[in-house]
Amino acid sequence: MSLLSIVIPAYNEAKTIHFILDKIQKVELIGGFEKEIIIVDDCSSDGTFEALQVYHENNPELKLQLSRHEVNKGKGAALHSGIKLAKGEITVIQDADLEYDPQEYNILLKPFVDGVADVVYGSRFMGGNPHRILFFWHSIGNKFLTFLSNMFTNLNLTDMETCYKMFRTTTLQSLELKERRFGFEPEVTAKISRVKGIRIYEVGISYYGRTFEEGKKIGWKDGFRAIYCILKYNVFS
């Protein structure tokens, strides 16, 4: 049996976290893969961790590992904690909200099953899948950050900032990741691009974006931090 580790950073998602877990439970993976879910609660103040405990009690068959930060450290720090706990051959990053569809794990998993990939990014900007129409400047910002990242990594990604990134776990765990907030994406991209012989693929995925009223957390300050991280981990590291 092969195992897919699903790492979920969570912060103040008590009202919706069960929806994403329900969706993950319904996914039947290809290639004989089973699922383990690792959720790191980043010191939520709305009862997210308690809601997760209740969910686990009501779904004892679910292979679910819960961890909690005693102080708020940021999304990147929660991902670092979750990645360390991963036991599967393959690890995928999953946000706690409903912007990405777990039914598409198999789209990302197929290049691994076919034996051609070590890393697969799910792009919101390619393919014919549904994409919610939201913020013009966010899309411009995402494309600019991807362009800037590609300049230094010499990759031709279309969506560096995507949440859906799938890795061979041993490769991901070998990286010394430092960014504690939203700098995880450019940092991991910079460091993974320098792994000798790495095979990186990209596949088209859906995107069901949230508005700020619906709970979206990333803002313009995180965009400037991403630029800093692209320069820091590509030029100065």
C-alpha positions in Angstrom: 0.0 0.0 0.0 1.2 3.5 -0.9 0.4 6.5 1.2 -0.4 10.1 0.4 0.2 12.6 3.2 -2.2 15.6 3.1 -0.8 18.5 5.1 -3.3 21.2 6.1 -2.4 24.4 7.9 -5.4 25.8 9.7 -6.1 29.1 11.4 -9.6 30.2 12.5 -11.5 27.8 10.2 -13.8 26.2 12.8 -17.0 26.9 10.7 -15.7 25.4 7.5 -12.9 22.9 8.3 -15.4 19.9 8.3 -16.4 20.7 4.7 -12.8 20.2 3.4 -12.4 17.0 5.5 -15.7 15.6 4.1 -14.4 16.3 0.6 -11.1 14.6 1.3 -12.8 11.5 2.7 -14.8 11.0 -0.5 -11.7 11.0 -2.7 -10.6 7.6 -4.1 -7.0 7.8 -5.1 -5.4 6.1 -8.1 -2.4 3.8 -8.0 -3.4 2.0 -4.8 -2.7 5.1 -2.6 -4.3 5.5 0.8 -4.6 8.9 2.6 -3.3 10.3 5.9 -4.4 13.8 6.9 -2.1 16.0 9.0 -3.7 19.2 10.3 -1.6 21.8 12.2 -3.8 24.3 14.0 -1.8 27.6 14.2 -3.2 28.7 17.6 -6.7 29.5 16.3 -8.9 31.6 18.6 -12.3 30.4 17.2 -12.3 26.8 18.4 -10.8 25.2 15.3 -8.8 22.6 17.2 -11.8 21.6 19.3 -13.9 21.3 16.2 -11.2 19.0 14.7 -11.2 16.8 17.8 -15.0 16.4 17.6 -14.7 15.6 13.9 -12.1 13.0 14.6 -14.3 11.4 17.3 -17.2 11.2 14.9 -15.0 9.8 12.1 -12.7 7.3 13.9 -11.9 5.5 10.7 -10.2 8.6 9.3 -6.4 8.5 9.4 -6.1 11.9 11.0 -3.2 13.4 12.9 -3.8 16.6 14.8 -1.1 19.0 16.0 -1.4 22.5 17.5 0.9 25.5 17.9 0.7 27.1 21.3 1.4 30.5 19.8 0.5 31.8 16.3 3.5 31.3 14.1 2.1 31.7 10.5 1.1 29.4 7.6 4.6 28.5 6.7 5.5 27.5 10.2 2.3 25.3 10.3 3.4 23.7 7.1 6.9 23.0 8.4 5.4 21.2 11.4 3.0 19.2 9.2 5.7 18.2 6.7 7.9 16.8 9.5 5.0 14.5 10.5 4.4 13.2 7.0 4.9 9.4 6.6 3.6 8.9 3.1 5.7 8.4 0.0 4.0 11.5 -1.5 3.0 14.7 0.3 0.5 17.3 -1.0 -0.3 20.8 0.5 -4.0 21.5 1.1 -5.5 24.7 2.4 -8.2 24.4 5.1 -10.7 26.5 3.0 -12.7 25.4 0.0 -10.7 27.2 -2.8 -9.1 23.9 -4.1 -10.9 20.7 -4.8 -9.5 17.5 -3.3 -11.1 15.4 -6.1 -8.2 16.7 -8.2 -5.5 15.0 -6.2 -5.5 12.3 -8.8 -4.6 14.9 -11.5 -1.5 15.8 -9.5 -0.8 12.2 -8.5 -0.9 10.7 -12.0 2.7 11.8 -13.0 4.0 10.1 -9.8 2.1 6.9 -10.6 3.4 7.0 -14.1 6.9 7.3 -12.7 7.9 10.6 -14.4 7.7 13.2 -11.7 9.2 14.2 -8.4 7.2 17.4 -8.0 3.9 18.4 -9.5 2.3 21.9 -9.3 -1.4 22.4 -9.8 -1.8 25.5 -12.0 -4.9 27.8 -11.7 -3.9 29.4 -15.0 -3.9 26.4 -17.4 -6.4 23.8 -18.5 -10.2 24.0 -18.9 -11.4 23.5 -15.3 -13.7 26.0 -13.5 -12.1 29.2 -12.1 -14.1 31.7 -10.0 -13.7 35.2 -11.4 -12.5 37.5 -8.6 -9.7 40.0 -8.2 -7.9 41.4 -11.3 -4.9 42.8 -9.4 -4.5 39.5 -7.5 -4.2 37.6 -10.8 -1.7 40.2 -12.1 0.3 40.0 -8.9 0.3 36.2 -9.1 1.5 36.2 -12.7 4.2 38.8 -11.9 5.5 36.8 -8.9 5.6 33.6 -11.0 7.4 35.5 -13.8 10.0 36.9 -11.3 10.5 33.5 -9.7 10.9 31.8 -13.1 13.6 34.3 -14.0 15.8 33.1 -11.2 14.9 29.4 -11.1 14.9 29.0 -14.9 11.6 27.1 -14.6 8.6 27.8 -16.9 5.8 27.5 -14.3 2.5 29.3 -14.9 1.5 29.4 -11.2 4.2 29.5 -8.6 1.8 30.7 -5.9 -0.6 27.8 -6.1 -1.5 26.0 -2.9 -1.6 22.6 -4.7 2.0 21.4 -4.7 2.7 17.6 -4.5 6.2 16.3 -3.7 8.1 13.1 -3.0 8.1 13.3 0.8 11.8 12.5 1.2 12.7 15.3 -1.2 10.4 17.8 0.6 11.7 16.8 4.0 15.3 17.3 2.9 14.8 21.0 2.3 15.7 23.4 5.0 12.6 25.6 5.0 12.5 28.8 7.0 9.6 31.1 5.9 7.0 31.2 8.6 4.2 33.1 6.8 3.2 33.2 3.1 6.8 33.1 1.9 6.6 29.3 1.7 5.6 29.3 -2.0 8.6 31.2 -3.4 11.0 29.6 -0.9 10.1 26.0 -1.6 10.1 26.7 -5.4 13.6 28.2 -5.2 15.0 25.4 -3.2 13.2 22.6 -5.1 14.5 24.0 -8.4 18.1 23.5 -7.2 17.7 19.8 -6.4 19.9 17.9 -8.8 18.0 15.9 -11.4 14.5 17.0 -10.1 11.6 16.4 -12.4 8.9 19.1 -12.0 5.5 18.9 -13.8 2.5 21.2 -13.9 -1.1 20.3 -14.4 -4.3 22.4 -14.7 -6.6 22.5 -11.7 -9.9 24.3 -10.7 -10.0 27.3 -8.4 -13.0 28.3 -6.2 -11.5 31.5 -4.7 -12.8 33.2 -1.6 -13.5 36.9 -1.1 -12.1 38.7 2.0 -15.6 38.7 3.5 -15.6 34.9 3.0 -12.3 34.5 4.9 -9.5 35.1 2.4 -6.4 36.0 4.4 -3.6 36.9 2.0 -3.1 40.6 1.2 -0.8 43.0 -0.6 1.8 43.0 2.2 2.3 39.2 1.5 2.9 40.1 -2.1 5.8 42.3 -1.2 7.1 39.6 1.2 7.0 37.1 -1.7 9.1 39.5 -3.8 11.6 39.7 -1.0 11.6 35.9 -0.6 12.2 35.3 -4.4 15.3 37.5 -4.2 16.4 36.2 -0.9 16.3 32.5 -1.7 17.4 32.8 -5.4 20.0 35.5 -5.3 21.3 35.9 -1.8 21.2 32.2 -0.6 
